[in-house]
Amino acid sequence: MSRVLILYTSLTGNTEILAETIADYLKKHQHEVTLKHFEQDQITADEIKDYDATLIGIYTYDYGEIPFEVEFFFDELDEVDLTGCITGVFGAGDRFYGDTFGLAVDLMHDKLEERGATLDPERLKVDMDPEQDDIKRCEQLAERVIQKAIGKVNT
Ligand SMILES: Cc1cc2nc3c(=O)[nH]c(=O)nc-3n(C[C@H](O)[C@H](O)[C@H](O)COP(=O)(O)O)c2cc1C
């Protein structure tokens, strides 16, 4: 059993569906999940280090920006060494925005990488409402991240 932290924010519910899908999948496989919302819960960048793996869900706002409620956490990441921390990033966007589609996922992915985290290579972006295929991709992301975490715990 691994301890997994899922941090997410969602304005209209799309990223929330992804976060809940990942949480349900992990719980179904007997992992301990802590699910936190950027607006509703207290979150510090440091706590990533307390878990076997962390998944971050973030929608894109304001033409390629990270949402306001994630900004403090995002800046705080600059102060944290995440070497060895297993992480993955996912989030909803809207293809209508062209080049900035799901850009917040990229920004978060790049930031975690810069801080030394071990990242799942998929930058999981979903166009608006998740479809069955997107749900499957979320479960696959969760599975890969957990496999990496188990590998780490056993070594
Ligand atoms: C003012 C505004 C700006 C947005 N800018 C972008 C953007 O640059 N890129 C993108 O992919 N989506 C953009 N979106 C769309 C949201 O990311 C999209 O609706 C997403 O599915 C919302 O996710 P949520 O349901 O988790 O809140 C924007 C939405 C609004 C209202």
The ligand as an SDF file (V2000), in Angstrom:
LIG
                    3D

 31 33  0  0  0  0  0  0  0  0999 V2000
  -11.0900   33.3190  -19.1940 C   0  0  0  0  0  0  0  0  0  0  0  0
  -10.7520   31.8970  -19.5540 C   0  0  0  0  0  0  0  0  0  0  0  0
   -9.5300   31.6460  -20.1180 C   0  0  0  0  0  0  0  0  0  0  0  0
   -9.1840   30.3350  -20.4710 C   0  0  0  0  0  0  0  0  0  0  0  0
   -7.9610   30.1060  -21.0550 N   0  0  0  0  0  0  0  0  0  0  0  0
   -7.6500   28.8320  -21.4300 C   0  0  0  0  0  0  0  0  0  0  0  0
   -6.4120   28.5540  -22.0530 C   0  0  0  0  0  0  0  0  0  0  0  0
   -5.5760   29.4140  -22.2980 O   0  0  0  0  0  0  0  0  0  0  0  0
   -6.1460   27.2740  -22.4100 N   0  0  0  0  0  0  0  0  0  0  0  0
   -7.0240   26.2510  -22.1890 C   0  0  0  0  0  0  0  0  0  0  0  0
   -6.7260   25.1070  -22.5280 O   0  0  0  0  0  0  0  0  0  0  0  0
   -8.2150   26.4880  -21.5950 N   0  0  0  0  0  0  0  0  0  0  0  0
   -8.5480   27.7460  -21.2060 C   0  0  0  0  0  0  0  0  0  0  0  0
   -9.7470   27.9890  -20.6120 N   0  0  0  0  0  0  0  0  0  0  0  0
  -10.7190   26.8920  -20.5080 C   0  0  0  0  0  0  0  0  0  0  0  0
  -10.6640   26.0520  -19.2470 C   0  0  0  0  0  0  0  0  0  0  0  0
   -9.3770   25.6110  -18.9350 O   0  0  0  0  0  0  0  0  0  0  0  0
  -11.5750   24.8500  -19.5000 C   0  0  0  0  0  0  0  0  0  0  0  0
  -12.9080   25.2940  -19.5120 O   0  0  0  0  0  0  0  0  0  0  0  0
  -11.3810   23.7250  -18.5010 C   0  0  0  0  0  0  0  0  0  0  0  0
  -12.0940   22.5920  -18.9590 O   0  0  0  0  0  0  0  0  0  0  0  0
  -11.8580   24.1130  -17.1330 C   0  0  0  0  0  0  0  0  0  0  0  0
  -11.5590   23.0650  -16.2580 O   0  0  0  0  0  0  0  0  0  0  0  0
  -12.3440   22.8630  -14.9020 P   0  0  0  0  0  0  0  0  0  0  0  0
  -13.7450   22.3810  -15.2690 O   0  0  0  0  0  0  0  0  0  0  0  0
  -11.5840   21.8550  -14.1430 O   0  0  0  0  0  0  0  0  0  0  0  0
  -12.4200   24.1850  -14.2280 O   0  0  0  0  0  0  0  0  0  0  0  0
  -10.0970   29.2760  -20.2270 C   0  0  0  0  0  0  0  0  0  0  0  0
  -11.3360   29.5470  -19.6310 C   0  0  0  0  0  0  0  0  0  0  0  0
  -11.6570   30.8390  -19.2950 C   0  0  0  0  0  0  0  0  0  0  0  0
  -13.0040   31.1050  -18.6580 C   0  0  0  0  0  0  0  0  0  0  0  0
  1  2  1  0
  2  3  1  0
  2 30  2  0
  3  4  2  0
  4  5  1  0
  4 28  1  0
  5  6  2  0
  6  7  1  0
  6 13  1  0
  7  8  2  0
  7  9  1  0
  9 10  1  0
 10 11  2  0
 10 12  1  0
 12 13  2  0
 13 14  1  0
 14 15  1  0
 14 28  1  0
 15 16  1  0
 16 17  1  0
 16 18  1  0
 18 19  1  0
 18 20  1  0
 20 21  1  0
 20 22  1  0
 22 23  1  0
 23 24  1  0
 24 25  2  0
 24 26  1  0
 24 27  1  0
 28 29  2  0
 29 30  1  0
 30 31  1  0
M  END
$$$$
